[in-house]
Amino acid sequence: MFAEAKTFCDYVWQTVCLRVRKVWNIMKLIAAVDNHWAIGYKGQLLVSIRADQINFKKHTINNTVILGRKTLDTFPNGLPLPQRRNIILSAKKDYKVKNAEVVHSVDELLELVKDVNDDELFVIGGESIYRQLLPYCHEAIITKIDYVYQADAFVPNLDEDEDWECVEESEEMTCFDISFKYCKYIRKSAQKAE
Ligand SMILES: NC(=O)c1ccc[n+]([C@@H]2O[C@H](COP(=O)([O-])OP(=O)(O)OC[C@H]3O[C@@H](n4cnc5c(N)ncnc54)[C@H](OP(=O)(O)O)[C@@H]3O)[C@@H](O)[C@H]2O)c1
């Protein structure tokens, strides 16, 4: 890329572009949504699908997960996920979690993860964290559950965002009476910036 820089201004511009790409396309989002892109109700998941839990573990194991304090509270005994580096967002300055790192702002998070490989950083919820970190994601792994649940937590509908494109879709699967499939979305502008 730099070989194509003809002037010092080109060089500076290309350096800025690379830095922006590094800062903005560093994470993957992983979530399970219903037909309205709902993800939760009254602080809990909408539904638990065993196969989806296994898929979630397959993607995140040995990697770094980023989550909000309220989502951590929903985990068994409020404990971080094992075999993963857990980074929790909380505004409470004295909040501490055993076997996890706590950050107090998105800026602090970005500083902490700046050297982590793009493919190893997973945003795992909940709603407020998905919304704040979606701009930093280049890929989204979405479990689409074919149902409409009563819900009060949502993620942005990537099918309605022209910067996002579903590039891979699994077969429809069933768990008891629940139908679901996996969709991999990529941010188109992230690909162009390569
Ligand atoms: N379907 C799925 O895939 C999925 C996955 C995960 C979660 N969920 C669902 O999502 C819902 C929870 O979402 P939520 O939005 O209520 O909670 P959340 O995003 O999990 O956590 C919110 C908390 O994170 C902290 N926080 C958020 N932004 C921050 C920032 N910029 N700086 C510092 N701290 C920050 C604050 O903690 P403090 O209050 O401690 O300051 C805030 O109260 C639940 O229903 C859960 O089951 C669904």
The ligand as a MOL file (V3000), in Angstrom:
LIG
                    3D

  0  0  0     0  0            999 V3000
M  V30 BEGIN CTAB
M  V30 COUNTS 48 52 0 0 0
M  V30 BEGIN ATOM
M  V30 1 N -29.2960 -12.8890 23.1300 0
M  V30 2 C -28.0200 -12.6500 23.3870 0
M  V30 3 O -27.1440 -13.0580 22.6350 0
M  V30 4 C -27.6480 -11.8770 24.6180 0
M  V30 5 C -26.2980 -11.8020 25.0080 0
M  V30 6 C -25.9810 -11.0650 26.1580 0
M  V30 7 C -26.9680 -10.4260 26.8800 0
M  V30 8 N -28.2720 -10.5320 26.4690 0 CHG=1
M  V30 9 C -29.3360 -9.8520 27.1970 0
M  V30 10 O -29.1240 -8.4420 27.1990 0
M  V30 11 C -29.7980 -7.8940 28.3310 0
M  V30 12 C -28.8230 -7.0210 29.1190 0
M  V30 13 O -28.4740 -5.8740 28.3570 0
M  V30 14 P -28.2920 -4.4590 29.0970 0
M  V30 15 O -28.0610 -3.4410 28.0450 0
M  V30 16 O -29.4060 -4.2670 30.0420 0 CHG=-1
M  V30 17 O -27.0060 -4.6760 30.0220 0
M  V30 18 P -25.4420 -4.8950 29.6740 0
M  V30 19 O -25.1340 -4.2240 28.3800 0
M  V30 20 O -25.0980 -6.3270 29.8280 0
M  V30 21 O -24.7500 -4.1380 30.8910 0
M  V30 22 C -25.0110 -2.7810 31.1070 0
M  V30 23 C -24.0240 -2.2760 32.1350 0
M  V30 24 O -22.7070 -2.2330 31.5470 0
M  V30 25 C -22.0240 -1.1220 32.0760 0
M  V30 26 N -21.6990 -0.2040 30.9770 0
M  V30 27 C -22.3660 -0.0430 29.8030 0
M  V30 28 N -21.7560 0.8710 29.0430 0
M  V30 29 C -20.6820 1.3030 29.7490 0
M  V30 30 C -19.6540 2.2490 29.4820 0
M  V30 31 N -19.5770 2.9250 28.3230 0
M  V30 32 N -18.7150 2.4460 30.4340 0
M  V30 33 C -18.7510 1.7690 31.6040 0
M  V30 34 N -19.6940 0.8470 31.9000 0
M  V30 35 C -20.6470 0.6270 30.9860 0
M  V30 36 C -22.9120 -0.4800 33.1170 0
M  V30 37 O -22.6140 -1.1730 34.3260 0
M  V30 38 P -22.7870 -0.4830 35.7990 0
M  V30 39 O -24.2650 -0.3810 35.9950 0
M  V30 40 O -22.1140 -1.4530 36.7030 0
M  V30 41 O -22.0990 0.8520 35.7120 0
M  V30 42 C -24.2890 -0.8640 32.6150 0
M  V30 43 O -25.2940 -0.8260 33.6050 0
M  V30 44 C -30.2740 -9.0760 29.1770 0
M  V30 45 O -31.6400 -9.3280 28.9010 0
M  V30 46 C -29.4130 -10.2160 28.6670 0
M  V30 47 O -29.9860 -11.4840 28.8790 0
M  V30 48 C -28.6190 -11.2460 25.3640 0
M  V30 END ATOM
M  V30 BEGIN BOND
M  V30 1 1 1 2
M  V30 2 2 2 3
M  V30 3 1 2 4
M  V30 4 1 4 5
M  V30 5 2 4 48
M  V30 6 2 5 6
M  V30 7 1 6 7
M  V30 8 2 7 8
M  V30 9 1 8 9
M  V30 10 1 8 48
M  V30 11 1 9 10
M  V30 12 1 9 46
M  V30 13 1 10 11
M  V30 14 1 11 12
M  V30 15 1 11 44
M  V30 16 1 12 13
M  V30 17 1 13 14
M  V30 18 2 14 15
M  V30 19 1 14 16
M  V30 20 1 14 17
M  V30 21 1 17 18
M  V30 22 2 18 19
M  V30 23 1 18 20
M  V30 24 1 18 21
M  V30 25 1 21 22
M  V30 26 1 22 23
M  V30 27 1 23 24
M  V30 28 1 23 42
M  V30 29 1 24 25
M  V30 30 1 25 26
M  V30 31 1 25 36
M  V30 32 1 26 27
M  V30 33 1 26 35
M  V30 34 2 27 28
M  V30 35 1 28 29
M  V30 36 1 29 30
M  V30 37 2 29 35
M  V30 38 1 30 31
M  V30 39 2 30 32
M  V30 40 1 32 33
M  V30 41 2 33 34
M  V30 42 1 34 35
M  V30 43 1 36 37
M  V30 44 1 36 42
M  V30 45 1 37 38
M  V30 46 2 38 39
M  V30 47 1 38 40
M  V30 48 1 38 41
M  V30 49 1 42 43
M  V30 50 1 44 45
M  V30 51 1 44 46
M  V30 52 1 46 47
M  V30 END BOND
M  V30 END CTAB
M  END
